[in-house]
């Protein structure tokens, strides 16, 4: 299972701008909806907010991995967001978040969903990987960095 099997170039968003976790989740869904990947944005948004009530998905080191399973999405989907300014995602280390991998999955996709979540988490623990994502200039650069590290 490769991350790029689920993360397409049209799901890479540079210059993401939000100030709060709530605003970020609203914008995540809005941007993804514009790609045509989401049929029921309100249901997915609710699923993400419900997941955040269980505990923050702001994993620290400037990263967050918001994720949810829902009947409102038919295919396992990953989106990447980068915020140069950073924003408050209520991360476990209370630091601003700059890098976000959003993972959405159908309810029936528990195995692949958990494997992909673990893969993203492992990649984000690599300091060089995070630094490269922050320095990347284009969507193609992001894709290449992920390809080189996955």
Backbone as JSON Lines, residues from 0, in Angstrom:
{"i":0,"aa":"X","n":[0.84,-1.18,0.0],"ca":[0.0,0.0,0.0],"c":[0.88,1.25,0.0]}
{"i":1,"aa":"X","n":[0.72,2.05,-1.02],"ca":[1.48,3.3,-1.14],"c":[0.56,4.48,-0.89]}
{"i":2,"aa":"X","n":[1.08,5.48,-0.19],"ca":[0.3,6.68,0.11],"c":[-0.2,7.36,-1.17]}
{"i":3,"aa":"X","n":[0.64,7.36,-2.2],"ca":[0.26,8.03,-3.45],"c":[-0.83,7.28,-4.23]}
{"i":4,"aa":"X","n":[-1.18,6.08,-3.79],"ca":[-2.32,5.4,-4.38],"c":[-3.62,6.11,-3.98]}
{"i":5,"aa":"X","n":[-3.57,6.88,-2.9],"ca":[-4.76,7.53,-2.36],"c":[-4.68,9.05,-2.33]}
{"i":6,"aa":"X","n":[-3.5,9.6,-2.5],"ca":[-3.3,11.05,-2.53],"c":[-2.97,11.46,-3.95]}
{"i":7,"aa":"X","n":[-3.88,12.18,-4.57],"ca":[-3.7,12.66,-5.94],"c":[-3.31,14.13,-5.92]}
{"i":8,"aa":"X","n":[-2.71,14.58,-7.0],"ca":[-2.23,15.96,-7.08],"c":[-3.34,16.99,-6.83]}
{"i":9,"aa":"X","n":[-4.56,16.68,-7.27],"ca":[-5.64,17.65,-7.06],"c":[-6.08,17.72,-5.6]}
{"i":10,"aa":"X","n":[-5.51,16.86,-4.75],"ca":[-5.81,16.87,-3.32],"c":[-4.63,17.42,-2.51]}
{"i":11,"aa":"X","n":[-3.73,18.11,-3.17],"ca":[-2.61,18.78,-2.5],"c":[-2.91,20.27,-2.51]}
{"i":12,"aa":"X","n":[-2.98,20.84,-1.32],"ca":[-3.34,22.24,-1.17],"c":[-2.23,22.99,-0.42]}
{"i":13,"aa":"X","n":[-1.51,23.81,-1.16],"ca":[-0.47,24.65,-0.57],"c":[-1.11,25.99,-0.21]}
{"i":14,"aa":"X","n":[-0.46,26.75,0.61],"ca":[-0.98,28.07,1.01],"c":[-2.32,27.97,1.72]}
{"i":15,"aa":"X","n":[-2.54,26.9,2.47],"ca":[-3.76,26.74,3.24],"c":[-3.78,27.79,4.34]}
{"i":16,"aa":"X","n":[-4.92,28.41,4.54],"ca":[-5.01,29.49,5.51],"c":[-6.21,29.29,6.42]}
{"i":17,"aa":"X","n":[-5.94,29.0,7.68],"ca":[-6.99,28.88,8.69],"c":[-6.4,29.39,10.0]}
{"i":18,"aa":"X","n":[-7.25,29.7,10.95],"ca":[-6.75,30.17,12.25],"c":[-7.11,29.22,13.39]}
{"i":19,"aa":"X","n":[-8.17,28.44,13.21],"ca":[-8.62,27.53,14.26],"c":[-8.88,26.14,13.68]}
{"i":20,"aa":"X","n":[-8.97,25.17,14.58],"ca":[-9.29,23.8,14.18],"c":[-10.65,23.77,13.47]}
{"i":21,"aa":"X","n":[-11.62,24.46,14.03],"ca":[-12.97,24.44,13.46],"c":[-12.98,25.02,12.05]}
{"i":22,"aa":"X","n":[-12.31,26.16,11.88],"ca":[-12.24,26.78,10.55],"c":[-11.49,25.88,9.57]}
{"i":23,"aa":"X","n":[-10.44,25.23,10.06],"ca":[-9.65,24.34,9.2],"c":[-10.51,23.18,8.69]}
{"i":24,"aa":"X","n":[-11.26,22.54,9.58],"ca":[-12.1,21.41,9.17],"c":[-13.14,21.86,8.16]}
{"i":25,"aa":"X","n":[-13.74,23.01,8.38],"ca":[-14.7,23.56,7.4],"c":[-14.03,23.72,6.03]}
{"i":26,"aa":"X","n":[-12.82,24.28,6.04],"ca":[-12.11,24.52,4.77],"c":[-11.63,23.23,4.14]}
{"i":27,"aa":"X","n":[-11.18,22.25,4.96],"ca":[-10.77,20.96,4.4],"c":[-11.9,20.41,3.53]}
{"i":28,"aa":"X","n":[-13.08,20.34,4.11],"ca":[-14.21,19.74,3.41],"c":[-14.62,20.58,2.2]}
{"i":29,"aa":"X","n":[-14.6,21.88,2.34],"ca":[-14.96,22.76,1.21],"c":[-14.0,22.56,0.03]}
{"i":30,"aa":"X","n":[-12.71,22.52,0.31],"ca":[-11.72,22.35,-0.76],"c":[-11.85,20.97,-1.42]}
{"i":31,"aa":"X","n":[-12.06,19.95,-0.61],"ca":[-12.21,18.6,-1.17],"c":[-13.5,18.49,-1.97]}
{"i":32,"aa":"X","n":[-14.55,19.13,-1.48],"ca":[-15.83,19.11,-2.2],"c":[-15.65,19.7,-3.61]}
{"i":33,"aa":"X","n":[-14.83,20.73,-3.72],"ca":[-14.58,21.36,-5.03],"c":[-13.87,20.43,-6.01]}
{"i":34,"aa":"X","n":[-13.23,19.37,-5.53],"ca":[-12.57,18.41,-6.42],"c":[-13.55,17.37,-6.95]}
{"i":35,"aa":"X","n":[-14.74,17.32,-6.34],"ca":[-15.73,16.34,-6.75],"c":[-15.63,15.01,-6.01]}
{"i":36,"aa":"X","n":[-14.72,14.91,-5.05],"ca":[-14.5,13.66,-4.33],"c":[-15.52,13.41,-3.23]}
{"i":37,"aa":"X","n":[-16.26,14.45,-2.86],"ca":[-17.18,14.35,-1.74],"c":[-18.6,14.6,-2.21]}
{"i":38,"aa":"X","n":[-19.49,13.7,-1.84],"ca":[-20.89,13.84,-2.23],"c":[-21.74,14.44,-1.1]}
{"i":39,"aa":"X","n":[-21.38,14.15,0.15],"ca":[-22.13,14.64,1.3],"c":[-21.2,15.37,2.26]}
{"i":40,"aa":"X","n":[-20.82,16.59,1.93],"ca":[-19.83,17.3,2.73],"c":[-20.24,17.51,4.19]}
{"i":41,"aa":"X","n":[-21.5,17.77,4.44],"ca":[-21.94,18.02,5.82],"c":[-21.75,16.77,6.68]}
{"i":42,"aa":"X","n":[-22.01,15.61,6.12],"ca":[-21.86,14.35,6.86],"c":[-20.39,14.11,7.18]}
{"i":43,"aa":"X","n":[-19.51,14.35,6.23],"ca":[-18.07,14.17,6.46],"c":[-17.55,15.17,7.49]}
{"i":44,"aa":"X","n":[-18.0,16.39,7.38],"ca":[-17.59,17.42,8.34],"c":[-18.01,17.0,9.75]}
{"i":45,"aa":"X","n":[-19.23,16.52,9.9],"ca":[-19.7,16.05,11.2],"c":[-18.85,14.89,11.71]}
{"i":46,"aa":"X","n":[-18.49,13.98,10.81],"ca":[-17.65,12.83,11.2],"c":[-16.29,13.31,11.72]}
{"i":47,"aa":"X","n":[-15.71,14.3,11.06],"ca":[-14.42,14.83,11.52],"c":[-14.55,15.52,12.88]}
{"i":48,"aa":"X","n":[-15.61,16.31,13.05],"ca":[-15.81,16.97,14.34],"c":[-16.04,15.94,15.45]}
{"i":49,"aa":"X","n":[-16.79,14.89,15.15],"ca":[-17.02,13.83,16.15],"c":[-15.71,13.14,16.52]}
{"i":50,"aa":"X","n":[-14.88,12.89,15.52],"ca":[-13.58,12.25,15.8],"c":[-12.73,13.15,16.69]}
{"i":51,"aa":"X","n":[-12.73,14.44,16.44],"ca":[-11.93,15.38,17.25],"c":[-12.41,15.44,18.7]}
{"i":52,"aa":"X","n":[-13.69,15.16,18.94],"ca":[-14.2,15.14,20.32],"c":[-13.55,14.02,21.13]}
{"i":53,"aa":"X","n":[-13.11,12.96,20.46],"ca":[-12.45,11.84,21.14],"c":[-11.04,12.2,21.59]}
{"i":54,"aa":"X","n":[-10.45,13.18,20.95],"ca":[-9.08,13.6,21.24],"c":[-8.51,14.22,19.99]}
{"i":55,"aa":"X","n":[-7.6,15.15,20.19],"ca":[-7.04,15.86,19.04],"c":[-6.27,14.93,18.12]}
{"i":56,"aa":"X","n":[-6.35,15.23,16.84],"ca":[-5.53,14.53,15.85],"c":[-4.33,15.4,15.47]}
{"i":57,"aa":"X","n":[-4.12,16.47,16.24],"ca":[-2.91,17.28,16.11],"c":[-1.8,16.53,16.84]}
{"i":58,"aa":"X","n":[-0.95,15.85,16.08],"ca":[0.0,14.88,16.64],"c":[1.3,15.49,17.14]}
{"i":59,"aa":"X","n":[1.47,16.79,16.95],"ca":[2.7,17.44,17.4],"c":[3.68,17.65,16.26]}
{"i":60,"aa":"X","n":[4.75,18.35,16.55],"ca":[5.79,18.67,15.56],"c":[5.21,19.42,14.36]}
{"i":61,"aa":"X","n":[4.15,20.2,14.59],"ca":[3.57,21.0,13.52],"c":[2.69,20.22,12.58]}
{"i":62,"aa":"X","n":[2.24,19.02,13.0],"ca":[1.48,18.14,12.12],"c":[0.13,17.73,12.72]}
{"i":63,"aa":"X","n":[-0.81,17.46,11.84],"ca":[-2.11,16.91,12.23],"c":[-2.54,15.88,11.21]}
{"i":64,"aa":"X","n":[-3.25,14.87,11.69],"ca":[-3.79,13.83,10.82],"c":[-5.28,13.64,11.13]}
{"i":65,"aa":"X","n":[-6.1,14.64,10.8],"ca":[-7.53,14.44,11.02],"c":[-8.02,13.3,10.15]}
{"i":66,"aa":"X","n":[-8.88,12.46,10.73],"ca":[-9.34,11.29,9.99],"c":[-10.71,10.87,10.49]}
{"i":67,"aa":"X","n":[-11.45,10.25,9.59],"ca":[-12.78,9.74,9.95],"c":[-13.22,8.72,8.91]}
{"i":68,"aa":"X","n":[-14.06,7.82,9.38],"ca":[-14.73,6.88,8.47],"c":[-16.19,7.29,8.4]}
{"i":69,"aa":"X","n":[-16.76,7.19,7.21],"ca":[-18.14,7.63,7.03],"c":[-18.75,6.97,5.8]}
{"i":70,"aa":"X","n":[-20.03,6.76,5.85],"ca":[-20.76,6.26,4.69],"c":[-20.89,7.31,3.6]}
{"i":71,"aa":"X","n":[-20.47,8.54,3.9],"ca":[-20.59,9.64,2.94],"c":[-19.44,9.69,1.94]}
{"i":72,"aa":"X","n":[-18.49,8.79,2.07],"ca":[-17.39,8.74,1.09],"c":[-17.25,7.3,0.61]}
{"i":73,"aa":"X","n":[-17.04,7.15,-0.7],"ca":[-17.02,5.78,-1.22],"c":[-15.62,5.2,-1.37]}
{"i":74,"aa":"X","n":[-14.6,6.05,-1.48],"ca":[-13.24,5.55,-1.65],"c":[-12.32,6.15,-0.6]}
{"i":75,"aa":"X","n":[-11.37,5.37,-0.17],"ca":[-10.34,5.87,0.74],"c":[-9.67,7.07,0.08]}
{"i":76,"aa":"X","n":[-9.63,8.19,0.77],"ca":[-9.14,9.45,0.2],"c":[-8.2,10.14,1.16]}
{"i":77,"aa":"X","n":[-7.09,10.64,0.62],"ca":[-6.13,11.41,1.4],"c":[-5.97,12.77,0.74]}
{"i":78,"aa":"X","n":[-5.91,13.8,1.58],"ca":[-5.62,15.15,1.09],"c":[-4.48,15.72,1.93]}
{"i":79,"aa":"X","n":[-3.68,16.58,1.33],"ca":[-2.55,17.22,2.0],"c":[-2.78,18.73,2.01]}
{"i":80,"aa":"X","n":[-2.56,19.33,3.16],"ca":[-2.69,20.78,3.31],"c":[-1.43,21.3,3.98]}
{"i":81,"aa":"X","n":[-0.94,22.43,3.49],"ca":[0.21,23.06,4.15],"c":[-0.11,24.52,4.44]}
{"i":82,"aa":"X","n":[0.16,24.91,5.66],"ca":[-0.06,26.28,6.1],"c":[1.28,26.89,6.48]}
{"i":83,"aa":"X","n":[1.7,27.89,5.75],"ca":[2.99,28.51,6.07],"c":[2.95,29.23,7.41]}
{"i":84,"aa":"X","n":[1.83,29.92,7.7],"ca":[1.71,30.64,8.97],"c":[1.47,29.69,10.14]}
{"i":85,"aa":"X","n":[0.86,28.57,9.87],"ca":[0.47,27.67,10.94],"c":[-0.84,28.13,11.56]}
{"i":86,"aa":"X","n":[-1.52,27.22,12.24],"ca":[-2.79,27.55,12.88],"c":[-2.99,26.67,14.1]}
{"i":87,"aa":"X","n":[-3.89,27.1,14.96],"ca":[-4.15,26.39,16.21],"c":[-5.08,25.21,15.95]}
{"i":88,"aa":"X","n":[-4.53,24.0,16.01],"ca":[-5.33,22.79,15.83],"c":[-5.47,22.05,17.16]}
{"i":89,"aa":"X","n":[-5.11,22.73,18.25],"ca":[-5.16,22.11,19.58],"c":[-4.3,20.84,19.61]}
{"i":90,"aa":"X","n":[-3.11,20.95,19.01],"ca":[-2.19,19.81,18.94],"c":[-1.72,19.42,20.34]}
{"i":91,"aa":"X","n":[-1.27,18.18,20.46],"ca":[-0.86,17.68,21.78],"c":[0.31,18.46,22.37]}
{"i":92,"aa":"X","n":[1.12,19.1,21.54],"ca":[2.25,19.9,22.04],"c":[1.92,21.4,22.08]}
{"i":93,"aa":"X","n":[0.66,21.74,21.77],"ca":[0.19,23.14,21.77],"c":[0.92,24.04,20.78]}
{"i":94,"aa":"X","n":[1.6,23.47,19.81],"ca":[2.3,24.23,18.78],"c":[1.4,24.39,17.56]}
{"i":95,"aa":"X","n":[1.61,25.44,16.77],"ca":[0.81,25.61,15.54],"c":[1.05,24.46,14.57]}
{"i":96,"aa":"X","n":[0.02,24.15,13.81],"ca":[0.09,23.1,12.8],"c":[0.37,23.72,11.44]}
{"i":97,"aa":"X","n":[1.33,23.11,10.72],"ca":[1.7,23.56,9.37],"c":[1.41,22.5,8.32]}
{"i":98,"aa":"X","n":[1.45,21.23,8.72],"ca":[1.3,20.11,7.79],"c":[0.1,19.28,8.23]}
{"i":99,"aa":"X","n":[-0.81,19.04,7.28],"ca":[-1.99,18.24,7.57],"c":[-2.16,17.18,6.49]}
{"i":100,"aa":"X","n":[-2.31,15.94,6.93],"ca":[-2.77,14.87,6.05],"c":[-4.16,14.51,6.53]}
{"i":101,"aa":"X","n":[-5.16,14.72,5.69],"ca":[-6.55,14.4,6.0],"c":[-6.87,13.05,5.39]}
{"i":102,"aa":"X","n":[-7.41,12.15,6.2],"ca":[-7.72,10.8,5.75],"c":[-9.21,10.55,5.94]}
{"i":103,"aa":"X","n":[-9.9,10.23,4.86],"ca":[-11.32,9.92,4.89],"c":[-11.52,8.53,4.28]}
{"i":104,"aa":"X","n":[-12.38,7.75,4.93],"ca":[-12.56,6.38,4.47],"c":[-14.01,5.94,4.62]}
{"i":105,"aa":"X","n":[-14.44,5.04,3.73],"ca":[-15.76,4.44,3.92],"c":[-15.75,3.57,5.18]}
{"i":106,"aa":"X","n":[-16.89,3.36,5.76],"ca":[-16.98,2.57,6.99],"c":[-16.42,1.17,6.81]}
{"i":107,"aa":"X","n":[-16.59,0.59,5.64],"ca":[-16.14,-0.78,5.39],"c":[-14.62,-0.9,5.21]}
{"i":108,"aa":"X","n":[-13.91,0.19,5.28],"ca":[-12.48,0.19,4.95],"c":[-11.58,0.21,6.17]}
{"i":109,"aa":"X","n":[-11.9,-0.51,7.22],"ca":[-11.11,-0.39,8.45],"c":[-9.67,-0.86,8.3]}
{"i":110,"aa":"X","n":[-9.41,-1.97,7.64],"ca":[-8.04,-2.46,7.49],"c":[-7.14,-1.49,6.73]}
{"i":111,"aa":"X","n":[-7.48,-1.18,5.49],"ca":[-6.67,-0.23,4.72],"c":[-6.59,1.15,5.37]}
{"i":112,"aa":"X","n":[-7.67,1.59,5.97],"ca":[-7.72,2.88,6.66],"c":[-6.68,2.93,7.78]}
{"i":113,"aa":"X","n":[-6.66,1.9,8.61],"ca":[-5.71,1.88,9.73],"c":[-4.27,1.75,9.24]}
{"i":114,"aa":"X","n":[-4.04,0.99,8.19],"ca":[-2.69,0.86,7.62],"c":[-2.2,2.19,7.07]}
{"i":115,"aa":"X","n":[-3.08,2.9,6.39],"ca":[-2.71,4.19,5.82],"c":[-2.47,5.23,6.93]}
{"i":116,"aa":"X","n":[-3.28,5.2,7.94],"ca":[-3.1,6.1,9.08],"c":[-1.74,5.84,9.74]}
{"i":117,"aa":"X","n":[-1.39,4.58,9.91],"ca":[-0.09,4.23,10.5],"c":[1.06,4.69,9.61]}
{"i":118,"aa":"X","n":[0.9,4.53,8.3],"ca":[1.95,4.93,7.36],"c":[2.18,6.44,7.42]}
{"i":119,"aa":"X","n":[1.1,7.21,7.42],"ca":[1.22,8.68,7.49],"c":[1.89,9.08,8.8]}
{"i":120,"aa":"X","n":[1.47,8.46,9.89],"ca":[2.05,8.76,11.2],"c":[3.56,8.47,11.22]}
{"i":121,"aa":"X","n":[3.94,7.36,10.65],"ca":[5.36,6.98,10.59],"c":[6.16,8.0,9.77]}
{"i":122,"aa":"X","n":[5.63,8.39,8.62],"ca":[6.32,9.37,7.78],"c":[6.49,10.71,8.52]}
{"i":123,"aa":"X","n":[5.45,11.13,9.22],"ca":[5.5,12.43,9.9],"c":[6.45,12.45,11.1]}
{"i":124,"aa":"X","n":[6.85,11.29,11.56],"ca":[7.85,11.24,12.65],"c":[9.26,11.54,12.13]}
{"i":125,"aa":"X","n":[9.44,11.54,10.81],"ca":[10.75,11.79,10.21],"c":[10.95,13.29,10.02]}
{"i":126,"aa":"X","n":[11.91,13.84,10.75],"ca":[12.15,15.28,10.72],"c":[12.5,15.78,9.32]}
{"i":127,"aa":"X","n":[13.32,15.03,8.58],"ca":[13.7,15.44,7.22],"c":[12.49,15.48,6.3]}
{"i":128,"aa":"X","n":[11.59,14.53,6.46],"ca":[10.37,14.48,5.65],"c":[9.53,15.73,5.9]}
{"i":129,"aa":"X","n":[9.31,16.06,7.17],"ca":[8.53,17.25,7.5],"c":[9.19,18.51,6.96]}
{"i":130,"aa":"X","n":[10.5,18.62,7.12],"ca":[11.22,19.81,6.65],"c":[11.11,19.93,5.13]}
{"i":131,"aa":"X","n":[11.2,18.82,4.43],"ca":[11.09,18.85,2.96],"c":[9.69,19.3,2.52]}
{"i":132,"aa":"X","n":[8.67,18.82,3.21],"ca":[7.3,19.22,2.87],"c":[7.11,20.72,3.08]}
{"i":133,"aa":"X","n":[7.74,21.26,4.11],"ca":[7.6,22.69,4.39],"c":[8.33,23.54,3.36]}
{"i":134,"aa":"X","n":[9.42,23.03,2.8],"ca":[10.22,23.79,1.82],"c":[9.72,23.64,0.38]}
{"i":135,"aa":"X","n":[8.93,22.62,0.12],"ca":[8.49,22.33,-1.25],"c":[7.8,23.55,-1.87]}
{"i":136,"aa":"X","n":[8.07,23.78,-3.15],"ca":[7.52,24.94,-3.86],"c":[6.22,24.63,-4.61]}
{"i":137,"aa":"X","n":[6.07,23.39,-5.08],"ca":[4.93,23.06,-5.93],"c":[4.25,21.77,-5.46]}
{"i":138,"aa":"X","n":[3.07,21.53,-6.01],"ca":[2.36,20.28,-5.73],"c":[3.2,19.09,-6.19]}
{"i":139,"aa":"X","n":[3.84,19.23,-7.34],"ca":[4.69,18.15,-7.84],"c":[5.83,17.84,-6.89]}
{"i":140,"aa":"X","n":[6.38,18.9,-6.26],"ca":[7.44,18.69,-5.26],"c":[6.91,17.85,-4.09]}
{"i":141,"aa":"X","n":[5.71,18.17,-3.63],"ca":[5.1,17.42,-2.52],"c":[4.95,15.95,-2.91]}
{"i":142,"aa":"X","n":[4.41,15.72,-4.09],"ca":[4.21,14.35,-4.57],"c":[5.55,13.6,-4.63]}
{"i":143,"aa":"X","n":[6.57,14.26,-5.15],"ca":[7.88,13.62,-5.26],"c":[8.49,13.31,-3.9]}
{"i":144,"aa":"X","n":[8.34,14.21,-2.96],"ca":[8.87,14.0,-1.6],"c":[8.19,12.78,-0.97]}
{"i":145,"aa":"X","n":[6.89,12.69,-1.13],"ca":[6.17,11.54,-0.59],"c":[6.62,10.26,-1.28]}
{"i":146,"aa":"X","n":[6.74,10.31,-2.59],"ca":[7.19,9.14,-3.36],"c":[8.57,8.68,-2.9]}
{"i":147,"aa":"X","n":[9.47,9.63,-2.69],"ca":[10.83,9.3,-2.28],"c":[10.92,8.71,-0.88]}
{"i":148,"aa":"X","n":[9.95,9.01,-0.03],"ca":[10.01,8.57,1.36],"c":[9.08,7.41,1.71]}
{"i":149,"aa":"X","n":[8.19,7.09,0.8],"ca":[7.19,6.06,1.09],"c":[7.69,4.67,0.72]}
